[in-house]
Amino acid sequence: MACPARRRLITAVGATTLLVGPRWARASLAAPRALSFDHLHTGEKLVVEYFDAGRYQPDALNAVNHLLRDFRSGDVGSIDPALLDLLHGLAARTGSQRAFQVISGYRSSATNEALHQRSSGVATGSLHMRGQAIDIRLADVQLPTLRDAALAMRGGGVGYYAASNFVHVDSGRVRAW
């Protein structure tokens, strides 16, 4: 049986843990989290509960990894769960009821290099190659609103590509372009 002092310490540490991190990520730490995706290049769709009972669900994460694979090469990478949490928070913040339309998820280094050769807008060290970035839009949210919601969350990088009709979000450091 734990002594009362130890129980108070554990309670205090637990309470402190709830106060760490951005508010959008703390809202409900143990509540199930689900996402819907519509990959515009492959036509694949996925509705997945990726977090439940206080833990990420391995089978669901594998399904997300497969859907967000490099559609050009077929290479599958590991998508950062923090990126999924960012998307979950973004859907909640915007009130969207639609699937995330995916333009680009994971990219192999070969694909990224080929894209970089064609466009200076593709970073040589892109977080897409680490599974930490995704280019998206939502059918029921205007692009500037999506961008503004992502910026307000301060959960990572946000790139606004109005001419190409997408917003880039990543789980890297907070920055915008």
Secondary structure, 3 states (H helix, E strand, C coil): CCCHHHHHHHHHHHHHHHHCCCHHHHCCCCCCEEEEEEECCCCCEEEEEEEECCEECHHHHHHHHHHCCCCCCCCCCCCCHHHHHHHHHHHHHHCCCCCEEEEECCCCHHHHHHHHHHCCCCCCCCHHHHCCEEEEEECCCCHHHHHHHHHHHCCCEEEEECCCCEEEEECCCCEEC
